[in-house]
Amino acid sequence: MTPPATAKTPAPPHPQADEKAVREIRINPIVPSESVLVATARGMRPKKAEAKVERDTRAHVETCPFCRGNESMTPPQIATYPATGPWDIRIVENLYPVLGDDRQNPNLSFGLQQTIDGYGRHEVIIDHASHGIAVHEMSEPHLAMLFGAYRARMRQLYDSNSRLRYVLVFKNFGPAAGASIAHTHSQLIATPVIPDNVQTEVANSRQFYLKQHRCIFCSLIDEALTFEATIYDRESGEIRRAIRVGQYVVERGRRFIAVKPFASRYEWEVHVLPLAHQADFLRLKDDDLADLARVMRRTMARLDAVLGGAQFNYFIHSLPHDVNCEDCDASYHWHIEITPRTSIPTGFELGSGLFVNTVAPEAAAERLRAVELPEN
């Protein structure tokens, strides 16, 4: 299924130059304390952008520890997919882990200073045997296998130790996004604490559910697919804001949807969510993997067509496995956040915590939808 209102030709390079400038603070409905200043006129100023990365497209590099045939150059493998024969996906321990299970120290408290044991796991998921392949170039069956590998390893870690309260899967591309090795790979970190941003999402979505008896993520998906409104100026009668059905939809499949957040922190940020309510990524069914792979591949292809070479991260936010989250199954909704890095944060952003977005999210979504992709 294709998203609505797909354009036939790409939008101009700077859509904000052809439209009425937007300057407004948008509140994130899921995390209201997180605001975004959308200031499209700022996009016209001279600025330092994150450098685009020249991707190493070679299939194999003799000195790369992640290439097939160089398995002795990495720590011991944990799993491979497929389990026998030449591997297509390989999971290994991270050589420089931020957390580990090699030593377990007691928690300490001295005055106001407290520590929690840095116990956990840090692993590398080598996404593909081909060194320089991009996400949008991977086959959909391969991406389905990759998401299945994420799910299986997350489940294994949760089952291995009750102290682990959260497992985060993420991918970095480019030095500014944290990638230190060019070979395509993801990472997985299991921690004894719940990350603050996930905890805030869980708490706020729970509060919304208690008041509205609905999942806020499901409500936002419904709005993206059905909501339409025109707001007029009382005195002049001019249109102040027009919201069209599907305006923030980037890609839609049978079971998953990719949307541009109304309060996007990053100019080209996109979120991928299951259309049917589902709190925990571990409950992703095998039958869902193919559609998730298709929506993810096509979304990444759209981003590559518009931004080619942009550095990016993506990560999965799922319901924590914690006793305090046991009543959140109906209120939380797992999702993948894709955050291309096209600008360097300024002192204002770092000092205030207020993100500045110079591309109107609705204009960005329109440009992404306008990309014409081959069906295969």
Summary of the structure (lengths in Angstrom):
residues: 376
radius of gyration: 21.4
end to end distance: 13.5
largest distance: 72.8
contacts: 1116
relative contact order: 0.18
helix: 29%
strand: 23%
